[in-house]
């Protein structure tokens, strides 16, 4: 089931902004998975990439993805009681 926003798009709404950050993270994670899996597939098919090695690129990108995830979680709107 796709993620969907029901209601008017209001950039001032904190819930809408959080939803937008979640969607951006999902797009980033999808691009990471698609590009890295393809790159590792070609690497294993005996077409080595020049330096820097693919493991460094994957590690740095995974680190950036982890930082983005922490940012999304830390910036979530607080529940109002």
Rosetta blueprint (number, residue, H / E / L):
1 X L
2 X L
3 X L
4 X L
5 X L
6 X L
7 X L
8 X L
9 X L
10 X L
11 X L
12 X L
13 X L
14 X H
15 X H
16 X H
17 X H
18 X H
19 X H
20 X H
21 X H
22 X H
23 X H
24 X H
25 X H
26 X H
27 X H
28 X H
29 X H
30 X H
31 X H
32 X H
33 X H
34 X H
35 X H
36 X H
37 X H
38 X H
39 X H
40 X H
41 X H
42 X H
43 X H
44 X H
45 X L
46 X L
47 X L
48 X L
49 X L
50 X L
51 X L
52 X L
53 X L
54 X H
55 X H
56 X H
57 X H
58 X H
59 X H
60 X H
61 X H
62 X H
63 X H
64 X H
65 X H
66 X H
67 X H
68 X H
69 X H
70 X H
71 X H
72 X H
73 X H
74 X H
75 X L
76 X L
77 X L
78 X L
79 X L
80 X L
81 X L
